[in-house]
Amino acid sequence: MRSRWLKAYYFFRSGFSVLWVAASMTLGLQSAEIATILLILYPAWDAVVNFIGAQQFGGLSWNKAQAANVVVSAVATFAVVVSLQLGEDVVLAVFGSWAILWGLLQVNAALRFWKGLEAQWAMVMILGGAQSIFVGAFFIWLSQFAVPLITNVAYLCIAACYLFFHCGNVDDRE
C-alpha cells in the first residue's frame, strides 16, 4: 500500500510541477502579477504537500527530514515575498538556496526510508534531491545575470519531469 500511495503522491507532485512550469512559461511571461503569484505559490504548495507526505509516513515527529522540508518551504515562501521587493536576482538566489536545502533534505529522507521501502523508491527520492541541488546551484549562478526570472525558476521543475516519467516505471507491488 505504501508503494501505491508513493506512486500517486509523486505523480501528483510531478503533475502539479509540470502544470506550474506551463503556467510560468505562458501566463507568467505575459503578466508580472501572475508571475508573482506563481513564484509565491510554488514553495507554499511544497510546504503543504510535504506536510501531507509526512503525515502518511509516521507524522512530522518520525520523519524529521520531511518535517524540516515543511518548515524550509514555508520560510522560502516568506523569503520569496520579501525578495520580490529587492529584485529578480535576489528572488532567483532565494529559489536556488531553497532548492539546494530541499534537495539535501530529500536525500536525507530517502536514506531514512531506504530500509522501509523498496530501493527503487529511495533512488527516485535521491535522484530528485540531487537534481534539486544541481538546479539550485545553477539558479544561484544565474542570479548574477539579467535573464527573465520566471523563465529561470520554471527550470526548478526539470526534476519533476524525470520523476513523472520514472514513477510510471516503479513496481507498486507490496
N, C-alpha and C positions, 0 to 999 in steps of 0.2 A: 504494500500500500504506500510506503514512503517513497518508493521509486516512481510510482504513478503520480503521486502528488508533486514531487520534484519536477517531473516532466511537464506537467500542467503549469506549475509555477514559473519555470524558465521559459516556456512558450509564451506565457502571459507577459512576463518581463520583457522578453525579446520583441514580442509583437508591439507592446507599447513603445519601446525604443525605436522600432522601425517607423511607426506612425509619427513619433516625435521628430525623427530626422526628416521625414517627408514634409511635415508642417514647418519645420525650421527652414528647409531649403526652398519652400514655396512661399507660404504666408509670412514667415519670419523675415524673409528678404524684402518683402513688399511693405511691411509695416513695422516701425520701431516699437510700437505699443505691443503688438503681438510677439515680437522677438523678446521683449522684456518679460512678458508673461511666461513664455516658453522657457526662458533662462531661469526663472524662479521656480517654475513648475517641476522641472526635472529633479533637482535634489530633494524637493519636498515630497514628490511621489516616491523617490527612492527610500526616504525615511519610512514612509508608510508601508511600502511593500517589504522592506527588511523587518519591520515590526511583525507583520503577518507571518513571514517566514520563520522568525524566531519563535513565535507562539506555537507553530506547528511542530517544532522540534524541541520541546522541553522548556520553552519560555526564555525570557531575557536573562534570567539568573543562571541558567545552564549554558546558554550559548553566548559567552562573553564577547566574542568577535562580532557576532551579528548585532548584539546589543550596542557595541561600540559603533557599528555602522549606522544604526538608527540615530545615535547622537551626532556622529560626524556629518551625516546627511542633513540633519536638522540645523546644525551650526553652519553648514555650507549654504543652506537656503538663506539664512540670515546674512551671511557674508556676501552672497550674490546681491542681495538687496542693497547692502551698504556699498559694495564695489561698483554697482551701476551708477552711483553718483560720482565715482572717482575716475572712470574711464574704461574703455573697452579692454585695454591691455591689462588692467587690474582684474576685470571680470575673468579674462582668459587665464590669468595666473591663479585665481581662486579656483576655477574649474579644474585646472591642472593639478593643483595641490590636493583638491578633493579626490580626483581620480586616482592619484598615487596612494593616498591614505586608504581609500576604498579598496583598491587592489590588494594592498598589504593585508588588510583585514579579511578580505575574501580568501586569500591564500591561507591565512591562519585558520579561518573557519573550515576550509576544505581539509586541512590537516587534522583538525579535531573530528570531522565527520568520517575520515578515512576508514576507521575500523567499523563504524556502524552502517556504512553504505557500500555499495559496490564501488570498486576502484574507479570505474569509468565516470561516475558522478563526481567523485573527488577531482578527477582530472579535468572535467568540464569546468568546475569551480576554479581550479588552479590556473587553467588557461585563460579564463575570463579575468581573473585577478591580475595575471601577468600582462595581458593586453591593456588593462586599465592603467597599470603602472607605466607602460610604454607610452600610451596616448597622453597620460598626464604630464610626463616629462616633455613630450612633443609640444603640448599646449604651453607649458612654461617657456620653452624655447620660442614658440610662435608669438608669445606675448610681447616680444621685442620688436615686432614688425607691424606695419599698418595693413592688416588684412581684415575683411569683414568678420566681425565677431561671431555672429550666429552660424556662419559657414564653418568656422573652425570648431565651434562647440558641437556641431552636428557630428563631427568625426568621433566624438566620445562614444557614439553608439556603434562604431565599427565592430566592437566585440559582440554586440547584440546580434548582428547578422550571423557571426560564427556560431554563437550559442543557439540561435533559432534553428539553423540547419543541422547542427550537431545533436540537438535534443531529439530530433526525429529518428536518430540512429541509435539512441541509447535503449538497451533492452530493459523493459519495465516489468519483467517477471520478478516475482518475490523469491 
